[in-house]
Amino acid sequence: MNDILQDSTILVADDDPALCGLVQEMLIDSGANVIIAHSGPHAIDTLESMVFDAALLDVHMPEPGGLAILQYLSEQQSDLPVLIVTGYSSAHTAMTSTSYGAYDYLPKPLTPDRLLPALRQAIAQYRTRQQTPLVMQRHATDPRDTLIGQSEAMQQVYKLIGRVASSDATVLITGESGTGKELVARTLHQMSERNARPFITVNCAALTETLLESELFGHEKGAFTGAMARRKGRFEQASGGTIFLDEMGEMSPAMQKKLLRVLQERSIERVGGNASIAVDVRVLAATNRHLQHEVQAGRFRDDLYYRLCVITLQMPPLRERIDDISLLVAHFLMRYQQRHQRQGIRLSEAALVQLQRYHWPGNVRQLENVIERAVILTGSGLILPEHLLLDHEPPDTPFAQSVRALVRAGTTMTELVQRTERTAWQMALQQCDGNREAAAQLLALAQPLWQDDEPHV
């Protein structure tokens, strides 16, 4: 688990040695490097001589106090995230610290569940801002800047992208809706030798079979009603580049057969035409269906499946990369503050905790929508839990997630019941050391449900 506090350098300025020791212990446990300053002058000298990721300043220190240091930093190091700490909360102090650019305002006593999330969010936003000049030096829409995350799951994604991007291998990108499959496809294209050529996206679920065939392969004049002129299809338009076929699992059997021929022969025929046209295109595909189940159910061609999954890249759902939420939030806050011409908006500690506890059925796309809405709704510049407008359904259990995946793959109710019965029977047998009568009793059955691992008929 990658903690953004790991190897961060944080200044803690307070004249209370006991508090400094307590905060230092909290931060060191999270892998941070901590520098202590027991007075205002010492804090300023330290800030001028070292580089920090964040600063924690007590309001009431021997002059200059925390607010005076904050004002100094607003002129000298305006990007550095500063958290103001005080044992004497007041509206004046809160408003003054905010006007001077403090990231957050924390009352004493400090506890890990209050301090650490605030620091993580502050550092995440700081690092995002620090990377912005580099982003601008590259292409403004460089997709590598939109694949965000430091979790182990995302590190595995990055490693696989790095290994296969330079090849022409077909890649099947799988994962739930909203996980960023198209971003992965764009990244693979951008990092390949084809990046100067077109990247063409086709949503296979958005078109009927006839329209999809024309969209992919083009048509000749008069091929069908309304075909007033010859038209190149997406495969021809992507020549030399990459074509991304999204929602592949929705493609009809007839279209699957035609696509298989294209992948095998590297040529297409326009609708209404007879000429074979060679195409030099890398094919990337994506689906939120379980294609192996679709093959077993007879809804997807096995030969096409094996052509597509030369390389398979699985995008993790957001609920499996909770550590990335603070980085994603920082990215979306920056994007939507600019878009909606809002400034100084930040996320409260309570709101971040709520985001990290939520189950995210819509994944990163849902998180992005939530943050955009919160940027619009907040009036104070501080996003609170009530601005998030999240539903409060309980998170999916692993069982519910498995059932949902099977239903999405087209599994019938009869098949679901049989799978559940068999799984329960196998678990009961394991618990009863293979004794079928004891397993039946455990499941409150009149007789064993399975004999010789086959259902009764």
Helices and strands as residue ranges (DSSP letters): E 9-13, H 17-29, E 33-37, H 40-49, E 54-58, H 66-76, E 82-86, H 91-99, E 104-107, H 112-137, G 143-145, H 152-164, E 171-174, H 181-190, E 199-203, H 209-217, E 218-219, E 231-232, H 234-237, E 242-246, G 248-250, H 253-265, E 267-268, E 277-278, E 282-287, H 291-296, H 302-308, E 311-314, G 318-320, G 322-324, H 325-339, E 346-347, H 349-357, H 363-377, E 382-383, G 385-387, H 398-408, H 413-431, H 436-442, E 450-451, E 454-455
